[in-house]
Amino acid sequence: METFTTSSLTILPTEIFEWALQKGYATALWRLPDSKTIHCLIDFSEKIEPQPLQVDEFNERKGFIFSPFENESLQKIFFLNADFYSNSAQTLTAESIFLLKDFNSKYKEFSDTPRSPVQLILPNTDLEKTQHLHLVEKAVGAIKGKTFQKVVLSRKMKVGISDALQISYVFQNLCALYSSAFVSVVYVPNCNIWIGASPEILVSVDKNNIFRTMALAGTQKYPEEANLSEITWTQKEIEEQALVSRYIINAFKKIRLREFEEDGPRTIRAGNLAHLRTDFWVNLNEVHFPHLWQVMLGLLHPTSAVCGMPKDESLAFIRNFEGYDREFYSGFLGQVNIEQETHIFVNLRCMQILPSLQEAYVYAGGGITANSNPEKEWNETALKMETILKAIG
């Protein structure tokens, strides 16, 4: 794990996160895909209130954005200001050291003390499985009845943990397991701790002023010792991913933006899973659209990869029949204007850690189309849950 360093002070980014957590500050720790740099941000505000997405304001503010799935017109954005920010590739400034003035050696024990593996206590899911199979059957019936083309149905599972979980330990495990994922842990007071490894960019603008988004759908277990080129896809999975691509293209059409590039679909690996992905990008040096990421965020969320198509009809089905509040699962999160880059991801492959640190909710879902098989859909959610559970033990 890389460190923050000064001539007299060396602090792991995970230690600063643990310190902020103990203090009760809103805080985020993250690593971008295919990067080794760990970022840490703290908002010292006494209270973080949800606020609407302000296009002009969010062009200037630096921080970390966190949104629930249910967020009509993006009126409930949690924004963590970068009152403290640093990353493992840079030296701590004198100002940063002052902000951490009461940091002391007790927070360093997290990296110095060997950790004993914790044991997962998994529930019996027989009843939940029966309910999920019936829900998938109901959705397939609605699709065949032309109510909508696709709906994404999810479930959550409560797991017990044999000893208090060290959050930074799980974060480091996720970083080691999933190098191509956006690995993050976020704490907002009264919202619990959320940790995950998302494979899906929602909106992104890099230093070169290139806007990106992606259509990610279709899931299967990655075969051992297989090449990506050898993986084949069913018609159901191909159609499911095509609907997500169409959803993005329709969003570009709504704002009359034709100058986008498209590449895909292609097979990609995300840990123990394979997906179909199409990448889209816009060169903002050639297209004058200074608020594109904010506008596209409003148009895309919730995408057909986490909700369905058409959006309104599939969202109504989820609200009526899924049977629980997704909270921040399948919402979005990520850095805003940090080092001149904005990277916002869909909150997938995640879990919510409850205050005892010995219980957690794990979330997973899958896209349902006319050709969906209920048993296979259940198995897909189980595979996705394994992604995050693997990092605990």
Secondary structure, DSSP 8 states (H G I E B T S, - for coil): ---EE-SS-EE-HHHHHHHHHHHT-EEEEEE-TT----EEEEE--S----B---TTGGGT--EEEEE-S--GGG--BEEEE-SEEEETTSB--HHHHHHTTT--GGGGHHHHS------EE----HHHHHHHHHHHHHHHHHHHTTS-SEEEEEEEEEEEESS---HHHHHHHHHHH-TTSEEEEEE-TTS-EEEEEE--EEEEE-TT-EEEEEEEEEEEE--TT--GGG----HHHHHHHHHHHHHHHHHHHHTT----EEEEEEEEEETTEEEEEEEEEEETTTS--TTHHHHHHHHHSS-TTTSEESHHHHHHHHHHHT-S--TTTTSEEEEEEETTEEEEEE--SEEEE-TTSSEEEEEEEEEE-TT--HHHHHHHHHHHHHHHHTTT-
